[in-house]
């Protein structure tokens, strides 16, 4: 069975392509199966429902469409959606009105806002315009620390308050060993402020690792563990994954659900959104190429059950280095033709705004 776009195109005549496109477009617009009788009325050339069914049968054999149940119309398969996106969807640009909307919602009254606020705004904006969930993953900071403090929140949680050289303040919650007292948190903060001030988190972790024995002589065991544990968390995991994931718009996914199957699918998708590490890994895949990438359904194991799609694009710093990615996650019937250029423009705008900072 052919599976490359060109292979599939070679197996379709003009009539088959037209019928396939209309089935996909109907699905993306309404989410409903399209039957042969209704489809025959939409075609410019008069075809009987029987002739349309014959073409549908050929498309099913190619793995492009399927019938959700007996006597129903047809819906595109994941392979069919991928074929449609690759072979038929035009790579347009965001309209002037859409660009103004994106710029207004991102810049607002604070054109030079802090990076974290900018990324949060981008996630919220993407959720709003797509009616899906907006996601942004930020790369690990390479900025130097100016000051750090620890505040005990619970028995096993502490708040790290970091002041960066730029003047930005960042709060992060981290796990701490049981039994750590406020005095030990203060001791750990004093140690870091004295020994690694002016260094990036990566540099600080490397220095602590090199002088691990000396560290334990200067600090008691629990405080030393806090220093090492904290820096390891802030610097990212062993896979080098970014540590900040912003998700906005989960509630959008619950709107306009019409049947139990839709509700169950969205429940699975919401479970997917809680799997932070896998989403970060998926977004990082956007860094391997330029421009927008589209992941449909089981093309990624994260969506193997919920059958969702992700439209994602990288954003860059002033040196044109990829430092993160942003995108939209939602059902496979996303309006790709509209969302792809909007995600692309948002990524370009974020890059320009970060460059100006």
Order of alpha helices (4+ residues) and beta strands (2+ residues): alpha-alpha-alpha-alpha-beta-beta-alpha-alpha-alpha-beta-beta-beta-beta-alpha-alpha-alpha-alpha-beta-alpha-alpha-beta-beta-beta-alpha
